[in-house]
Amino acid sequence: MMVSRYRTLGRTGITVSPLCLGAMMFGSFGNPDQTDCVRIIHTALDAGINFVDTADVYSDGESEEIVGEALRGGRRNRVVLASKCGLPMGSGPNTSGNSRRWILQAVEDSLRRLRTDWIDLYQVHRPDLSCDLSETLGVLSDLVHQGKVRAVGCSTFPADMIVEAGWMSASRGYEAFACEQSPYSILARHIESAVLPTCQRYGLGVLAWSPLNGGWLSGRYRRSAPFPDSVSNRAHDRFDTTRQEVTVKLEAAEEIATLAEDIGIPIVQLSAAFVLAHPAVTSAIIGPRTMAHLTEILGAAELDLSDEVLDRIDSIVVPGRTIDPLDLGWTPPWLADASLRRHAVRSSRRGASEPPSFDQEATMRVPPTLLSG
């Protein structure tokens, strides 16, 4: 199966394939066989995929090293290469976040691991509430001017932060975010409410990560089959059947699998094609761990789902709804910490006169299964 359709990434003029090869599963976190990972990358490129997305944090940098090895020689010039920074890369207090200090270090480390002089799309991996947004946009702009980065983007930003970043870039002369990378699938549709319309309104591209919802839409998880111990142990609450959200997701996944069988489309292709059907979405990030995972999803790039099929999906999961809050990708700390919603909280943790503080690492760290490719 060859990918023959291509799209423009926001207003950058950069042409990318509708399927983006996510590299999160390459390395010790997923597939430790580096030679096999390189073969998967080459197969994806040979099939017409020209967009590869990785991050410094994936397998502690090993993913970037594998991608760099796979793109040696003439392949690098044919690929739109994306990476990300911001999630913790060590135990030190300044080895994460969106500060100028860390981003300047992180980009140099990524360039070295990727064996390249430039990154086509460099993204901040999560919001960093300890850092002024102008600090982040300023250093990203410098990287573009230096030629180390071609375009910049954000990941899992809420709509209000996307608008604020756009205003700040326009008013202060910074490089603007070219795209937003968000979790999006049939089972996690919250970005349909505000993020996707906002990106459409302001001309940002959208990269949708986890279109299979962390494996929930792979066809492996059915009512008749228990979850493998390896999955349950790794993902913890996301597959805990004592949680009501997990029960509801299992029912929805069963209905989606039945729909896929009814129309004769593999569920993985149906799920990715659903994501690509939204007019705001530029590419769906697929994160294969094996060659079989890659080949079974490639056909999604050429599918056009009918209104009837999309309506049936809407009847299973209501537009704008995300069944499990753990699939949100990023939760504002003021929703997780009650003290941040109250005017003058006195507790053993903080005096009434002490201003609220944000734990940068706790704010930005998410379970590995929720990260993008």
LUMMILO-395375 format. One record per residue (C-alpha): residue number from 1; z negated, x, y. Coordinates in steps of 0.05 Angstrom, whole numbers, always signed. Layout:
# LUMMILO-395375
k,zz,xx,yy
NUM,Z,X,Y
...
This chain:
# LUMMILO-395375
k,zz,xx,yy
1,+0,+0,+0
2,+21,+28,+67
3,-9,+12,+135
4,+49,-5,+181
5,+17,-42,+239
6,-17,-5,+296
7,-57,-25,+357
8,-76,+4,+425
9,-148,+26,+434
10,-170,-12,+496
11,-134,+13,+557
12,-130,+85,+534
13,-58,+83,+510
14,-81,+114,+445
15,-48,+81,+384
16,-93,+72,+323
17,-87,+39,+255
18,-123,-28,+245
19,-164,+4,+190
20,-206,+63,+212
21,-231,+110,+158
22,-306,+115,+166
23,-337,+179,+139
24,-410,+158,+132
25,-406,+160,+56
26,-378,+231,+54
27,-431,+282,+36
28,-501,+280,+6
29,-516,+210,+32
30,-458,+180,-8
31,-407,+222,-46
32,-433,+294,-54
33,-366,+318,-83
34,-333,+348,-22
35,-267,+360,-57
36,-263,+287,-77
37,-280,+266,-5
38,-223,+309,+21
39,-176,+275,-29
40,-198,+207,-4
41,-185,+227,+68
42,-116,+254,+51
43,-99,+190,+12
44,-119,+148,+72
45,-76,+189,+118
46,-17,+186,+70
47,-25,+110,+69
48,-15,+106,+145
49,-87,+107,+170
50,-89,+152,+231
51,-159,+138,+255
52,-222,+173,+228
53,-293,+159,+251
54,-353,+202,+235
55,-419,+222,+268
56,-464,+283,+272
57,-520,+247,+236
58,-480,+228,+173
59,-508,+271,+117
60,-539,+316,+171
61,-472,+342,+194
62,-440,+350,+125
63,-393,+291,+138
64,-364,+324,+199
65,-355,+389,+159
66,-317,+351,+105
67,-273,+316,+156
68,-259,+383,+190
69,-238,+414,+124
70,-193,+354,+108
71,-158,+359,+176
72,-143,+433,+174
73,-72,+452,+192
74,-22,+402,+218
75,-62,+340,+199
76,-109,+346,+259
77,-54,+332,+309
78,-34,+268,+273
79,-104,+239,+272
80,-145,+202,+325
81,-213,+233,+311
82,-277,+198,+332
83,-349,+221,+327
84,-417,+200,+354
85,-482,+230,+378
86,-552,+205,+395
87,-589,+191,+330
88,-641,+244,+310
89,-613,+310,+284
90,-680,+343,+275
91,-754,+334,+285
92,-757,+364,+354
93,-766,+320,+416
94,-699,+340,+445
95,-654,+334,+384
96,-632,+262,+396
97,-618,+213,+451
98,-566,+206,+506
99,-591,+259,+555
100,-546,+312,+586
101,-587,+366,+551
102,-576,+338,+482
103,-504,+313,+489
104,-480,+381,+513
105,-511,+413,+451
106,-489,+357,+404
107,-416,+359,+423
108,-412,+435,+413
109,-444,+427,+344
110,-395,+372,+326
111,-334,+411,+350
112,-356,+470,+307
113,-366,+428,+245
114,-301,+390,+256
115,-263,+455,+267
116,-227,+427,+328
117,-223,+440,+402
118,-227,+366,+422
119,-252,+299,+399
120,-208,+239,+415
121,-265,+189,+420
122,-337,+210,+431
123,-389,+155,+427
124,-463,+148,+440
125,-491,+121,+375
126,-544,+73,+403
127,-574,+54,+471
128,-626,+104,+495
129,-676,+69,+540
130,-711,+134,+557
131,-649,+160,+593
132,-616,+135,+656
133,-546,+109,+639
134,-517,+149,+697
135,-542,+213,+664
136,-504,+195,+601
137,-440,+173,+636
138,-442,+235,+680
139,-444,+284,+622
140,-391,+245,+583
141,-346,+248,+644
142,-356,+324,+648
143,-335,+330,+575
144,-271,+291,+589
145,-256,+335,+650
146,-268,+397,+608
147,-218,+373,+556
148,-269,+373,+499
149,-266,+297,+495
150,-207,+251,+508
151,-243,+183,+514
152,-315,+159,+510
153,-348,+98,+480
154,-413,+65,+460
155,-440,+36,+396
156,-482,-26,+386
157,-492,-38,+460
158,-509,-109,+482
159,-461,-144,+530
160,-505,-133,+591
161,-507,-58,+580
162,-432,-56,+571
163,-423,-92,+638
164,-474,-46,+672
165,-438,+15,+646
166,-372,-12,+671
167,-401,-25,+740
168,-433,+43,+743
169,-368,+78,+723
170,-328,+40,+775
171,-378,+50,+832
172,-395,+123,+819
173,-330,+150,+793
174,-351,+163,+721
175,-306,+158,+660
176,-312,+87,+634
177,-328,+69,+562
178,-262,+57,+527
179,-291,+18,+469
180,-352,-11,+436
181,-369,-1,+363
182,-409,-60,+334
183,-429,-88,+267
184,-384,-147,+251
185,-371,-185,+187
186,-368,-256,+160
187,-443,-252,+148
188,-460,-219,+215
189,-423,-254,+272
190,-471,-247,+331
191,-423,-205,+373
192,-377,-266,+377
193,-425,-297,+427
194,-422,-245,+483
195,-401,-175,+462
196,-330,-192,+440
197,-314,-236,+500
198,-342,-183,+546
199,-299,-129,+515
200,-238,-173,+521
201,-254,-189,+594
202,-261,-116,+614
203,-208,-86,+569
204,-251,-47,+520
205,-228,-36,+449
206,-274,-57,+393
207,-287,-19,+328
208,-321,-64,+278
209,-368,-27,+230
210,-393,-54,+164
211,-339,-107,+154
212,-364,-113,+83
213,-436,-122,+109
214,-464,-61,+73
215,-433,-82,+7
216,-452,-155,+9
217,-379,-174,+13
218,-354,-125,-40
219,-357,-177,-95
220,-411,-140,-132
221,-468,-185,-111
222,-464,-254,-142
223,-516,-306,-162
224,-502,-291,-235
225,-513,-216,-228
226,-579,-183,-207
227,-579,-128,-155
228,-575,-58,-185
229,-640,-20,-179
230,-605,+36,-141
231,-584,-13,-87
232,-651,-47,-82
233,-688,+19,-78
234,-643,+47,-25
235,-636,-14,+20
236,-706,-43,+12
237,-712,-108,+52
238,-637,-120,+58
239,-635,-137,-16
240,-706,-165,-25
241,-695,-233,-58
242,-764,-257,-36
243,-737,-260,+35
244,-705,-326,+55
245,-649,-290,+93
246,-628,-254,+30
247,-625,-319,-9
248,-582,-351,+44
249,-536,-290,+47
250,-528,-292,-29
251,-506,-364,-25
252,-457,-349,+31
253,-430,-288,-6
254,-419,-331,-67
255,-379,-382,-27
256,-337,-328,+5
257,-323,-298,-64
258,-302,-366,-89
259,-256,-375,-28
260,-224,-307,-42
261,-212,-327,-114
262,-182,-394,-92
263,-130,-361,-46
264,-117,-302,-92
265,-140,-246,-44
266,-192,-193,-63
267,-257,-208,-27
268,-258,-139,+6
269,-189,-152,+36
270,-207,-222,+58
271,-270,-196,+92
272,-235,-140,+129
273,-177,-185,+148
274,-226,-235,+177
275,-253,-181,+224
276,-184,-160,+244
277,-164,-232,+259
278,-208,-233,+322
279,-165,-216,+382
280,-218,-170,+412
281,-222,-125,+351
282,-180,-62,+350
283,-199,-32,+283
284,-244,-47,+224
285,-282,+14,+200
286,-280,+20,+125
287,-329,+68,+92
288,-305,+83,+21
289,-348,+126,-24
290,-295,+130,-79
291,-220,+129,-84
292,-223,+61,-116
293,-262,+34,-56
294,-206,+58,-10
295,-147,+33,-50
296,-175,-37,-61
297,-183,-50,+14
298,-119,-19,+42
299,-81,-85,+37
300,-125,-118,+89
301,-86,-84,+145
302,-24,-125,+129
303,-58,-193,+118
304,-53,-252,+165
305,-104,-305,+149
306,-84,-377,+161
307,-123,-423,+207
308,-143,-462,+145
309,-175,-401,+113
310,-210,-381,+178
311,-236,-453,+185
312,-264,-450,+115
313,-300,-385,+132
314,-328,-418,+195
315,-356,-474,+152
316,-393,-422,+109
317,-422,-381,+166
318,-423,-413,+235
319,-388,-373,+290
320,-437,-329,+328
321,-489,-331,+272
322,-519,-271,+237
323,-558,-293,+176
324,-604,-233,+170
325,-634,-200,+233
326,-632,-133,+196
327,-557,-135,+205
328,-560,-133,+281
329,-556,-57,+283
330,-601,-50,+344
331,-658,-93,+368
332,-685,-86,+439
333,-756,-58,+435
334,-782,-114,+479
335,-767,-163,+423
336,-801,-119,+371
337,-863,-100,+412
338,-902,-159,+439
339,-936,-116,+492
340,-870,-106,+527
341,-864,-181,+538
342,-932,-189,+571
343,-954,-175,+642
344,-1020,-140,+633
345,-1037,-127,+561
346,-1103,-91,+549
347,-1107,-60,+481
348,-1133,+2,+446
349,-1062,+29,+446
350,-1051,+25,+522
351,-1093,+14,+584
352,-1075,-42,+632
353,-1053,+7,+686
354,-1011,+51,+641
355,-936,+34,+646
356,-898,+15,+583
357,-866,+72,+546
358,-808,+72,+498
359,-810,+111,+434
360,-741,+140,+435
361,-736,+156,+362
362,-764,+89,+340
363,-718,+53,+388
364,-656,+87,+362
365,-669,+99,+288
366,-641,+47,+241
367,-636,+44,+166
368,-579,+87,+140
369,-546,+26,+108
370,-536,-4,+178
371,-500,+56,+207
372,-426,+57,+221
373,-374,+99,+188
